Amino acid sequence: MTSKQILDSFSETLMQDERILSAQERSLITTLLQHARATGGNPETREAVRSVIASAVGETVAQRAFAVLGGNIVERILEESLESTSERTPEILGPKDPQPPGKGPQTPGKPLKTPFEPQAPGKGPETPGVKPPLKEPQPPGVKSPLVEPQPPGGPLKPVEPQSPGKGPQGPQVKTPTRHGETTTAVSETRVAVVERPATLPAKCVVLDEFLAPQEVEELMRFTLEHEADFQTSEVVSPTEEHGIINYEHRRSRVLMDLEKHQDIILDRIKSALPQVLDKLGMEEFTIEEVEAQVTASNDGDYFHFHSDNGSEKVRARHLTFVYFFHREPRQFEGGELRIHDAQLEEGIYVSAGSYQTIVPQQNQIVFFPCELMHEITAVKCSSLLFADSRFTLNGWLRQ
């Protein structure tokens, strides 16, 4: 085996160990490189960007690999020590066979182990000096630049690698905030109870900086130019062939024809899908159809507690995605996505009293299974201007 083959094999092993490089960090690096290519420029500039990223990743991986290997060695020594203790033959009382001079007693079948020789000062592997490593997601409540959806009015800006203009940050999985709730929200969807689980725990994956800055700008411009094409939102009815308007359950406006923007976001979704499905604990599936729309939510708009595949007409929906965007600076409040822990009561899923909250953030996307019960809280937009609305490019992957 050549030196390159050995290094390639070692690199593959390191990439599979999330203690050294997590899936989120691999996705972040991939997206940074994709954006670097997408921004154009001459090959020398792109190669320089790649070299800088490679150097930073190499130093970070080296630091973590030394830590992991050292921990593994200690664990193995401890395990061998315990095994040696547990397998030792009980001492038999009585005369003992004389031992040769200078040699002590040995456990039958067990040779004496030679301890590691202490190394002289300055010898042995040293941890290379590195820049701060890529940060892992933090638990809710910890103010980290790469995690935790922030409340309206004072969002924490993620630390971003800068390029001309505002450079994109790669997708980073977030942990949504979990809350308690005293009110029980009831789903209006009633379907057969056959093989339905008794509980549906809330779960989702949140990725930041999903589109390139110019793509966000183009999507925003396209949305505002097509204000006249937005229609009143409908809800799926189990008794009607088409959707119906129900202001007591949902209030917003939607645009169904997204032109090129549907293909752009679908390409990005397909790229991130393996990571998303892994984090959600879902099996990979073949996408048979994609539904997508831009939803505009202005003052007083909302969407009550529901699921996205609760009737036969939408049963094939498998994964929901919600991409947030808006005009800067943001002129609305509310419009939070709440994904509930649900339990089955008399054939209807109701809130179990807790939920995860995702506060809309610019250029952020959320994925969750279609059967999960969720809601959109009321939006407050004092200007009442369409351009100041809470916008989402949301939809469903069918299998």
VENBELTA-V485319 format. One record per residue. N is the residue number from 1. SS is DSSP state (H for helix, E for strand, L for the rest). OMEGA is omega in radians with two decimals (NA if undefined). NEAR is the number of other C-alpha atoms within 8 Angstrom. Layout:
BEGIN
((N	SS	OMEGA	NEAR) (N	SS	OMEGA	NEAR))
END
This chain:
BEGIN
((1	L	-3.12	4) (2	L	3.12	5) (3	H	3.14	6) (4	H	3.12	6) (5	H	3.10	8) (6	H	3.13	9) (7	H	3.13	8) (8	H	3.13	8) (9	H	3.13	8) (10	H	3.12	8) (11	H	3.13	8) (12	H	3.11	8) (13	H	-3.13	8) (14	H	-3.11	10) (15	H	-3.12	9) (16	H	-3.12	7) (17	L	-3.07	9) (18	L	3.02	8) (19	L	-3.11	7) (20	L	3.10	11) (21	L	-3.05	12) (22	L	3.11	10) (23	H	3.13	8) (24	H	-3.12	10) (25	H	3.08	10) (26	H	3.12	9) (27	H	3.11	13) (28	H	-3.12	12) (29	H	3.13	10) (30	H	-3.11	9) (31	H	3.09	11) (32	H	3.13	11) (33	H	3.11	9) (34	H	3.13	8) (35	H	3.13	10) (36	H	3.09	10) (37	H	-3.07	8) (38	H	-3.09	6) (39	L	3.09	6) (40	L	-3.10	6) (41	L	-3.11	6) (42	L	-3.10	6) (43	H	-3.12	6) (44	H	3.12	6) (45	H	3.14	8) (46	H	3.13	11) (47	H	3.11	8) (48	H	3.10	8) (49	H	-3.14	9) (50	H	-3.12	9) (51	H	3.12	8) (52	H	3.13	8) (53	H	-3.13	9) (54	H	-3.14	8) (55	H	-3.13	8) (56	H	3.13	10) (57	H	-3.12	8) (58	H	3.14	8) (59	H	-3.13	12) (60	H	3.13	13) (61	H	3.14	10) (62	H	3.14	10) (63	H	-3.09	11) (64	H	-3.13	10) (65	H	3.10	10) (66	H	-3.13	9) (67	H	-3.12	8) (68	H	-3.14	10) (69	H	3.10	8) (70	H	3.11	8) (71	H	3.14	8) (72	H	3.13	8) (73	H	3.13	8) (74	H	3.14	8) (75	H	-3.13	8) (76	H	3.10	8) (77	H	3.14	8) (78	H	3.13	8) (79	H	3.13	8) (80	H	3.12	8) (81	H	3.13	8) (82	H	3.12	8) (83	H	3.14	8) (84	H	3.14	8) (85	H	-3.07	7) (86	H	-3.08	6) (87	H	-3.08	6) (88	L	3.14	7) (89	L	3.13	6) (90	L	-3.12	4) (91	L	-3.14	4) (92	L	-3.14	4) (93	L	3.14	4) (94	L	-3.12	4) (95	L	3.13	4) (96	L	3.08	4) (97	L	3.12	4) (98	L	3.14	4) (99	L	3.06	7) (100	L	3.14	5) (101	L	3.05	4) (102	L	-3.12	4) (103	L	3.13	6) (104	L	3.14	5) (105	L	3.09	5) (106	L	3.03	7) (107	L	-3.12	8) (108	L	3.08	6) (109	L	-3.09	4) (110	L	3.10	6) (111	L	3.08	7) (112	L	3.13	5) (113	L	3.11	4) (114	L	-3.12	4) (115	L	3.08	4) (116	L	3.09	4) (117	L	3.07	4) (118	L	-3.13	4) (119	L	3.13	6) (120	L	3.12	5) (121	L	3.10	4) (122	L	-3.14	4) (123	L	3.07	6) (124	L	-3.10	5) (125	L	3.09	4) (126	L	3.08	4) (127	L	-3.12	7) (128	L	3.05	7) (129	L	-3.07	5) (130	L	3.01	9) (131	L	3.14	7) (132	L	-3.10	5) (133	L	3.04	6) (134	L	-3.00	6) (135	L	3.05	5) (136	L	3.07	5) (137	L	-3.12	10) (138	L	3.11	9) (139	L	-3.13	7) (140	L	3.10	9) (141	L	3.11	6) (142	L	-3.11	7) (143	L	3.12	6) (144	L	-3.11	8) (145	L	-3.09	8) (146	L	-3.08	10) (147	L	2.99	12) (148	L	3.02	15) (149	L	-3.03	12) (150	L	-3.13	9) (151	L	3.12	7) (152	L	3.06	8) (153	L	3.14	5) (154	L	-3.11	6) (155	L	3.05	8) (156	L	-3.14	6) (157	L	3.12	5) (158	L	3.07	6) (159	L	-3.04	6) (160	L	2.93	7) (161	L	-3.03	7) (162	L	3.00	8) (163	L	3.13	6) (164	L	-3.04	5) (165	L	3.13	5) (166	L	-3.08	7) (167	L	-3.12	11) (168	L	2.99	13) (169	L	-3.10	12) (170	L	-3.14	13) (171	L	3.11	12) (172	L	-3.12	13) (173	L	3.13	11) (174	E	3.02	12) (175	L	-3.10	12) (176	L	3.11	12) (177	E	3.09	11) (178	E	-3.09	9) (179	E	2.96	8) (180	E	-3.14	7) (181	L	-3.11	8) (182	L	-3.12	5) (183	L	3.09	5) (184	L	3.11	9) (185	L	-3.07	7) (186	E	3.08	9) (187	L	3.11	12) (188	L	-3.11	6) (189	L	3.11	9) (190	L	3.10	9) (191	L	-3.09	8) (192	L	-3.06	5) (193	L	-3.07	6) (194	L	3.07	4) (195	L	3.08	4) (196	L	-3.13	5) (197	L	-3.13	6) (198	L	3.13	6) (199	E	3.05	8) (200	E	3.13	9) (201	L	3.14	8) (202	L	3.06	12) (203	L	3.13	9) (204	L	3.05	10) (205	E	-3.12	13) (206	E	3.12	13) (207	E	3.14	12) (208	L	3.04	12) (209	L	-2.97	12) (210	L	3.12	12) (211	L	3.05	10) (212	L	-3.09	10) (213	H	-3.13	9) (214	H	3.10	6) (215	H	3.08	8) (216	H	3.14	11) (217	H	3.14	8) (218	H	3.11	8) (219	H	3.12	9) (220	H	3.13	11) (221	H	3.11	8) (222	H	-3.12	8) (223	H	-3.11	9) (224	H	3.12	9) (225	H	-3.09	7) (226	L	3.14	8) (227	H	-3.08	8) (228	H	-3.10	5) (229	H	3.13	6) (230	L	-3.14	10) (231	E	3.12	7) (232	E	-3.12	9) (233	L	3.08	10) (234	L	3.03	9) (235	E	3.14	10) (236	L	3.14	9) (237	L	3.12	10) (238	L	-3.08	8) (239	L	-3.11	4) (240	L	3.13	8) (241	L	3.11	6) (242	L	3.09	6) (243	L	3.14	9) (244	E	3.07	9) (245	L	-3.13	9) (246	L	-3.08	9) (247	L	3.11	6) (248	L	-3.11	5) (249	L	-3.09	9) (250	E	3.06	14) (251	E	3.11	14) (252	L	3.09	12) (253	E	-3.06	11) (254	E	3.04	12) (255	E	-3.03	11) (256	L	-3.10	8) (257	L	-3.05	5) (258	L	-3.14	10) (259	L	-3.02	6) (260	H	-3.04	6) (261	H	3.08	8) (262	H	3.13	9) (263	H	-3.13	8) (264	H	-3.09	8) (265	H	3.11	9) (266	H	3.09	8) (267	H	3.13	8) (268	H	3.14	10) (269	H	3.14	8) (270	H	3.13	8) (271	H	-3.10	7) (272	H	-2.97	9) (273	H	3.13	8) (274	H	3.11	9) (275	H	-3.11	10) (276	H	-3.12	10) (277	H	3.12	11) (278	H	-3.13	9) (279	H	3.14	8) (280	H	-3.10	10) (281	L	-3.11	6) (282	L	3.09	7) (283	L	3.04	6) (284	L	-3.09	6) (285	L	3.10	5) (286	L	3.14	5) (287	L	-3.13	8) (288	L	-3.09	7) (289	E	3.11	7) (290	E	2.99	9) (291	E	3.13	8) (292	E	3.13	11) (293	E	2.96	12) (294	E	3.13	13) (295	E	3.08	12) (296	E	3.14	12) (297	E	-3.13	14) (298	L	-3.00	16) (299	L	3.10	12) (300	L	-3.14	9) (301	L	-3.07	11) (302	E	3.01	15) (303	E	-3.06	11) (304	E	-3.12	10) (305	E	-3.10	12) (306	E	2.94	10) (307	L	-3.06	12) (308	L	3.11	10) (309	L	-3.03	13) (310	L	3.07	11) (311	L	-3.07	12) (312	H	-3.09	7) (313	H	-3.11	7) (314	H	-3.07	9) (315	L	-3.08	9) (316	L	3.07	8) (317	E	-3.04	13) (318	E	-3.10	13) (319	E	3.11	11) (320	E	3.01	14) (321	E	3.13	11) (322	E	3.13	11) (323	E	-3.09	11) (324	E	2.96	14) (325	E	-3.12	15) (326	L	3.10	11) (327	L	3.14	9) (328	L	-0.15	5) (329	L	-3.07	4) (330	L	-3.08	7) (331	L	3.13	11) (332	L	3.02	13) (333	E	3.13	9) (334	E	-3.11	10) (335	L	-3.13	14) (336	L	3.03	11) (337	E	3.11	12) (338	E	3.11	12) (339	E	-2.98	13) (340	E	2.78	15) (341	E	-3.05	15) (342	E	3.07	15) (343	E	-3.07	11) (344	E	3.10	11) (345	E	3.13	7) (346	L	3.07	4) (347	L	-3.12	9) (348	E	3.05	11) (349	E	3.09	11) (350	E	3.13	12) (351	E	3.09	13) (352	E	3.09	9) (353	E	3.11	12) (354	E	-3.11	11) (355	E	3.02	13) (356	E	-3.12	13) (357	E	3.05	12) (358	E	3.11	10) (359	L	-3.09	12) (360	L	3.09	11) (361	L	-3.13	9) (362	L	3.04	8) (363	L	-3.12	12) (364	E	3.13	14) (365	E	-3.13	12) (366	E	3.06	11) (367	E	3.01	12) (368	E	3.14	12) (369	E	-3.04	10) (370	L	-3.07	12) (371	L	-3.11	9) (372	L	3.14	15) (373	L	-3.08	15) (374	E	-3.14	12) (375	E	3.02	12) (376	E	-3.12	12) (377	L	-3.08	12) (378	L	3.12	12) (379	E	3.03	15) (380	E	3.14	11) (381	L	-3.00	14) (382	L	-3.12	7) (383	L	-3.09	6) (384	L	3.14	9) (385	L	3.11	8) (386	H	-3.09	9) (387	H	-3.14	6) (388	H	-3.09	14) (389	L	2.94	15) (390	E	-3.11	13) (391	E	2.99	11) (392	E	2.90	11) (393	E	-3.02	12) (394	E	-3.14	12) (395	E	-3.00	11) (396	E	3.00	13) (397	E	3.14	13) (398	E	3.09	12) (399	L	NA	10))
END
